[in-house]
Amino acid sequence: MFVTATEFKNNFGKYLELAKTDTIYITRHGRPEFRLSGSVEERKRVLDSIDGILKYDGDTEELLKERLNEI
């Protein structure tokens, strides 16, 4: 979902709630400037759900830490 910075500012609480389930892109002058997404716990849940699907020979805990730092 894309919203202007003004719209985000005026409806901050609404977009915080929406960010729990959707990624919010905040735009300035028509260009995305910021991204707001769900909590770390939600990202961890998603990563846990795909554990074993992707091939990875290393430590999955280390992979999780790397992935959470990228987001």
C-alpha positions as CSV (number, residue, x, y, z in Angstrom):
1,M,0.0,0.0,0.0
2,F,1.3,3.5,-0.9
3,V,0.4,6.6,1.1
4,T,1.6,10.1,1.0
5,A,3.7,11.4,4.0
6,T,0.8,13.8,4.8
7,E,-1.8,11.1,4.8
8,F,0.4,8.9,7.0
9,K,1.0,11.8,9.4
10,N,-2.7,12.5,9.7
11,N,-3.7,8.9,10.2
12,F,-0.7,7.5,12.0
13,G,-2.6,5.0,14.2
14,K,-4.5,3.6,11.3
15,Y,-1.4,2.9,9.4
16,L,0.4,1.3,12.4
17,E,-2.5,-1.2,12.6
18,L,-2.4,-1.8,8.9
19,A,1.4,-2.4,9.0
20,K,0.8,-5.5,11.1
21,T,-0.6,-7.3,8.0
22,D,0.6,-5.2,5.1
23,T,3.6,-3.3,4.0
24,I,3.1,0.5,3.9
25,Y,5.2,2.6,1.6
26,I,5.3,6.3,2.5
27,T,5.8,8.5,-0.5
28,R,7.2,12.0,-0.9
29,H,6.7,13.8,-4.2
30,G,5.3,10.6,-5.7
31,R,8.3,8.5,-4.8
32,P,8.5,5.8,-2.1
33,E,10.8,7.1,0.7
34,F,10.0,4.8,3.6
35,R,8.7,1.3,4.3
36,L,6.7,0.3,7.3
37,S,6.1,-3.4,7.8
38,G,5.0,-5.9,10.5
39,S,6.8,-6.6,13.7
40,V,10.0,-8.6,14.2
41,E,7.8,-11.4,15.6
42,E,5.8,-11.5,12.5
43,R,8.9,-11.6,10.3
44,K,10.3,-14.4,12.5
45,R,7.0,-16.4,12.1
46,V,7.2,-16.1,8.3
47,L,10.9,-17.2,8.3
48,D,10.1,-20.1,10.5
49,S,7.2,-21.1,8.2
50,I,9.7,-21.5,5.2
51,D,12.4,-23.2,7.2
52,G,13.2,-26.5,5.4
53,I,11.8,-25.3,2.1
54,L,14.8,-23.4,1.1
55,K,18.2,-25.1,0.8
56,Y,20.6,-23.7,3.3
57,D,23.6,-25.6,4.6
58,G,24.4,-23.2,7.5
59,D,22.9,-22.6,10.9
60,T,19.2,-21.6,10.6
61,E,19.5,-19.3,13.7
62,E,22.4,-17.4,11.9
63,L,20.2,-17.2,8.8
64,L,17.4,-15.8,10.8
65,K,19.6,-13.1,12.3
66,E,20.9,-12.2,8.9
67,R,17.4,-12.0,7.4
68,L,16.1,-9.9,10.2
69,N,19.0,-7.4,9.9
70,E,18.2,-7.0,6.1
71,I,14.6,-6.1,6.7
